[in-house]
Every structure is written in structure tokens, then in C-alpha cells.
Amino acid sequence: MGCSTSAAGLVVLLALAPGCAGGDEPPAQGTAELGTGEWQFEPLVDGQEVELAHGAQGGWHLWTSVRTLGLEPEGVQLEVTTTVLDDPASATTSRGRIELTELEDGRCELIGWPAVLREPACAIGRPLRIRAVVTDARGTVATGERRVRPRWDSDEACAEGP
């Protein structure tokens, strides 16, 4: 029984080992959990309503947080895209170089990234996809995605054309 466990462990190690072929190998994969929260990580579930926040420069955004496993915390590139599902032209992407905070259980997290919406009034109550791509300095990539429904207390009208 010990041999089969060791053999299985070796197979896992070989599968996770970096390749020697250069640029032909896909990047290593980590895991990411997408959440919300400005001050602490709050898990999201698909279909959940999420309150829009008014930004300091007049725009509207969703507070987005992410937890990762298998990524180094320094030199991380974060890319967050929001898209109203039935309107691909609504896609808005923000990017930045960040540093993740290490947690005691081996995961890392970033709390409070403002995921901007291009036309927030047009997204209210409609299914919105939030997708985060996190890439560390080694090239390890983790992605997380959730489908939520934005809500807000504003009388701003949707400027969407016919």
C-alpha cells in the first residue's frame, strides 16, 4: 500500500513540476475564490445581490476581494473585468500590480479592489459577471468568477441607446 501511495505522490509531483520545454508549457495554475468586501473578505455565491458603492471620483463600483492558493504574494498582477451578461460591450477591465496578504492557512488575499462598471444604472438587477485573473511573479495564474446582481440607491437613469 505504501508503494502505491508513493507512486501516486510522484505522479502528482511530476504533474506539478515546471516543464523544460520553455514557452510551450501552459502557466502553472493556482486557485482563486472571488468575494466582496471593502474591509474584510465576504464570500460571494452566484446570483447574490451586491450593493454598488459610490467612488470618490463620481463613479460606481463593486468592492471585490480575492483569496488565492498556490500563488506567491509579491509582484502580483490583478485584472478584474465586469460584464453585464447580455451586453458584451459593457465589459470594463481594471488592472494593477498588488501585493497579497498571507493568511495562516497558506492562502493569500486581497481585500477591497474597486471593480468599476461602465454604465452602472444599466446593470441594476441584471446578471453581471465579475472575473478576476491573478498572476504572480512566477507566472502562476489563478482565476475566479462570480455572477451577481448589482443593486443601488440612486435615481440615475440608464443612458443605454436603442
Disulfide bonds with the S-S distance in Angstrom:
Cys122-Cys158 1.80
